[in-house]
Amino acid sequence: MITLKELRKNPYLIEFIEQAGERLRLLQYTDHGLDHVELVSARARNIAREIGLSKDKQEMCAIAAFCHDFGNFLSRTYHNYMGAVIFQQLFQKDFTPSELAQLMQAIVNHDKYEMEFTDPVSAVTILADKSDVRRERVTVKDKKVIEEDIHNRVNFATKYSKLGVDKKKKNITLVLKIDTSFVPVIEYFEIFTDRMTYCRKAAKRLGYKFNLVINNFKLL
């Protein structure tokens, strides 16, 4: 199995990630480029390490998280499926069949909410990805335009975001601080209820409970 450091040397992968970010920026989506996947990858590795996964599994979680969104360079629709197939074409020789299957499943599962998790790599990738809510992800500069889209509004209003793991209490907790003068907290739930439900399912697969704390209030 190659490492994330080695995988990042593939020029096609980096180009696809950069183009995915640019394509969605033009559509006024939140950031899905290198900044997003690097943060999600680091977060996935940390989760995997904190819950005690093996070194190989930690590396796989970091790889899956780094590669989960690059299919967007072709299309937003079915980007998870296209990303998994292209990943297989790029890296088939670099992983065992079992490793490749787990990585492809994680890429698909991050945006396919009815899937079951056959391994922890998918669960960790989902938790790392769906918890990335923060002001820096907003690519639109015009505040009036930001106000027109609920995803941009909620991310822009999020002044603090941290995902923590408590191994002793078996809790994975997302802590957010939201500027309620810009958006009411209810708007967070309007767009993130499905994602938070998916995070609960992912945490359960790992033997943990998922918690959500917004402005010092525990909501999940």
C-alpha positions as CSV (number, residue, x, y, z in Angstrom):
1,M,0.0,0.0,0.0
2,I,1.3,3.5,-0.9
3,T,1.1,6.3,1.6
4,L,-0.8,9.6,1.2
5,K,2.5,11.3,0.8
6,E,3.3,9.1,-2.2
7,L,-0.2,9.3,-3.6
8,R,-0.1,13.1,-3.6
9,K,2.7,12.9,-6.1
10,N,0.3,11.8,-8.8
11,P,-0.2,14.9,-11.0
12,Y,-3.6,13.7,-12.3
13,L,-5.1,13.4,-8.9
14,I,-3.9,16.9,-7.8
15,E,-5.2,18.4,-11.1
16,F,-8.6,16.7,-10.7
17,I,-8.9,18.0,-7.1
18,E,-8.0,21.6,-8.1
19,Q,-10.4,21.5,-11.0
20,A,-13.1,20.1,-8.8
21,G,-12.6,23.1,-6.4
22,E,-12.6,25.6,-9.3
23,R,-15.7,24.1,-10.9
24,L,-17.8,24.3,-7.7
25,R,-16.4,27.7,-6.9
26,L,-17.8,28.9,-10.2
27,L,-21.2,27.5,-9.2
28,Q,-20.8,29.4,-5.9
29,Y,-20.6,26.3,-3.8
30,T,-18.5,26.1,-0.6
31,D,-14.9,25.0,-1.1
32,H,-14.4,21.4,-2.3
33,G,-10.8,21.9,-3.4
34,L,-7.4,21.3,-1.8
35,D,-8.1,23.3,1.3
36,H,-11.2,21.2,2.1
37,V,-9.7,17.8,1.3
38,E,-6.5,18.5,3.2
39,L,-8.4,19.5,6.3
40,V,-10.7,16.5,6.0
41,S,-7.8,14.1,5.4
42,A,-5.9,15.4,8.5
43,R,-9.2,15.1,10.5
44,A,-9.7,11.6,9.3
45,R,-6.2,10.5,10.3
46,N,-6.7,12.0,13.7
47,I,-10.0,10.3,14.3
48,A,-8.6,7.0,13.2
49,R,-5.6,7.4,15.5
50,E,-7.7,8.5,18.5
51,I,-10.1,5.5,18.2
52,G,-7.1,3.1,18.0
53,L,-7.2,1.9,14.4
54,S,-4.0,0.4,13.0
55,K,-1.4,2.4,11.2
56,D,-2.5,1.0,7.9
57,K,-6.1,1.9,8.6
58,Q,-5.1,5.4,9.6
59,E,-3.3,5.8,6.3
60,M,-6.3,4.5,4.4
61,C,-8.7,6.9,6.2
62,A,-6.4,9.8,5.3
63,I,-6.2,8.7,1.7
64,A,-10.0,8.2,1.3
65,A,-10.7,11.6,2.9
66,F,-8.1,13.3,0.6
67,C,-9.7,11.7,-2.5
68,H,-13.4,11.8,-1.6
69,D,-14.5,14.8,-3.6
70,F,-12.3,15.0,-6.8
71,G,-15.1,13.4,-8.9
72,N,-16.7,16.9,-8.9
73,F,-14.3,17.9,-11.7
74,L,-16.6,16.0,-14.0
75,S,-20.0,16.6,-12.5
76,R,-21.6,17.3,-9.2
77,T,-24.2,14.6,-9.9
78,Y,-22.8,11.2,-9.0
79,H,-19.4,12.7,-8.3
80,N,-18.9,10.0,-5.6
81,Y,-19.3,7.2,-8.0
82,M,-17.1,8.8,-10.7
83,G,-14.4,9.6,-8.1
84,A,-14.3,5.9,-6.9
85,V,-14.0,4.6,-10.5
86,I,-11.3,7.0,-11.5
87,F,-9.5,6.3,-8.2
88,Q,-9.4,2.6,-9.2
89,Q,-8.0,3.5,-12.6
90,L,-5.3,5.7,-11.1
91,F,-4.2,3.5,-8.2
92,Q,-5.2,-0.1,-8.8
93,K,-1.6,-1.3,-8.8
94,D,-0.8,0.5,-5.5
95,F,-3.2,-1.4,-3.2
96,T,-4.4,-4.9,-2.5
97,P,-7.9,-5.8,-3.8
98,S,-9.2,-5.5,-0.2
99,E,-7.6,-2.1,0.4
100,L,-8.8,-0.8,-3.0
101,A,-12.4,-2.0,-2.3
102,Q,-12.4,-0.2,1.1
103,L,-11.1,3.0,-0.4
104,M,-13.6,3.0,-3.2
105,Q,-16.4,2.3,-0.8
106,A,-15.4,5.2,1.4
107,I,-15.4,7.6,-1.6
108,V,-18.8,6.4,-2.7
109,N,-20.3,6.3,0.8
110,H,-19.4,9.9,1.7
111,D,-22.3,11.1,-0.4
112,K,-24.6,8.1,-0.4
113,Y,-26.6,8.2,2.8
114,E,-28.4,4.9,2.7
115,M,-25.2,2.8,2.4
116,E,-24.1,0.4,5.1
117,F,-20.5,0.5,6.3
118,T,-18.6,-2.7,5.9
119,D,-15.4,-1.3,7.4
120,P,-14.3,1.7,9.6
121,V,-12.6,3.6,6.7
122,S,-16.0,4.8,5.3
123,A,-17.3,5.7,8.8
124,V,-14.2,7.8,9.6
125,T,-14.2,9.5,6.2
126,I,-17.9,10.5,6.6
127,L,-17.3,12.0,10.1
128,A,-14.3,14.0,8.9
129,D,-16.1,15.3,5.8
130,K,-19.5,16.1,7.2
131,S,-18.0,18.0,10.2
132,D,-16.2,20.5,7.9
133,V,-18.4,23.5,8.5
134,R,-16.6,26.8,8.7
135,R,-16.5,30.3,7.4
136,E,-13.3,29.7,5.4
137,R,-15.2,27.3,3.1
138,V,-17.3,30.1,1.6
139,T,-15.8,31.0,-1.7
140,V,-18.2,33.9,-2.5
141,K,-16.9,37.3,-1.5
142,D,-20.1,39.4,-1.9
143,K,-22.0,39.3,1.4
144,K,-25.3,39.9,-0.4
145,V,-24.7,36.8,-2.6
146,I,-23.7,34.8,0.5
147,E,-27.0,35.7,2.1
148,E,-29.0,34.3,-0.8
149,D,-27.8,30.7,-0.3
150,I,-28.4,28.8,2.9
151,H,-25.2,26.7,2.6
152,N,-23.1,29.8,2.3
153,R,-25.0,31.5,5.1
154,V,-24.5,28.7,7.5
155,N,-20.8,28.2,6.8
156,F,-20.1,31.9,6.8
157,A,-21.9,32.2,10.2
158,T,-19.7,29.4,11.7
159,K,-16.9,31.1,13.6
160,Y,-15.5,28.1,15.3
161,S,-15.6,24.4,14.4
162,K,-13.8,21.5,16.1
163,L,-14.3,17.7,16.1
164,G,-13.1,15.9,19.2
165,V,-12.8,12.3,20.2
166,D,-13.2,11.1,23.8
167,K,-12.0,7.5,23.8
168,K,-12.8,6.9,27.4
169,K,-16.4,8.0,27.2
170,K,-16.8,6.8,23.6
171,N,-17.9,10.1,22.3
172,I,-17.2,11.9,19.0
173,T,-18.3,15.5,19.4
174,L,-18.6,18.4,16.9
175,V,-18.5,21.8,18.6
176,L,-19.6,24.8,16.6
177,K,-20.0,28.5,17.4
178,I,-22.5,30.1,15.1
179,D,-23.1,33.8,14.7
180,T,-26.9,33.9,15.3
181,S,-27.0,37.5,14.3
182,F,-26.3,36.3,10.7
183,V,-28.3,33.0,10.7
184,P,-30.6,31.3,13.3
185,V,-29.4,27.9,14.5
186,I,-32.5,26.3,12.9
187,E,-31.0,27.0,9.5
188,Y,-28.1,24.7,10.4
189,F,-30.5,21.9,10.9
190,E,-32.4,22.7,7.7
191,I,-29.4,21.7,5.6
192,F,-27.4,19.4,7.9
193,T,-30.0,17.1,9.6
194,D,-29.3,14.3,7.1
195,R,-25.6,14.8,7.5
196,M,-25.7,14.7,11.3
197,T,-27.9,11.6,11.2
198,Y,-25.3,10.0,8.9
199,C,-22.5,11.0,11.4
200,R,-24.5,9.3,14.2
201,K,-24.6,6.2,12.0
202,A,-20.9,6.4,11.2
203,A,-20.0,6.9,14.9
204,K,-22.1,4.0,15.9
205,R,-20.2,1.8,13.4
206,L,-17.0,2.7,15.2
207,G,-18.6,2.0,18.6
208,Y,-19.0,5.6,19.5
209,K,-21.8,8.1,20.1
210,F,-21.9,11.3,18.0
211,N,-22.7,14.6,19.8
212,L,-23.4,18.1,18.4
213,V,-22.8,21.2,20.5
214,I,-23.7,24.6,19.1
215,N,-23.0,27.8,21.1
216,N,-22.4,25.7,24.3
217,F,-25.8,23.9,23.9
218,K,-25.8,20.1,23.4
219,L,-28.2,19.4,20.6
220,L,-27.4,15.8,19.8
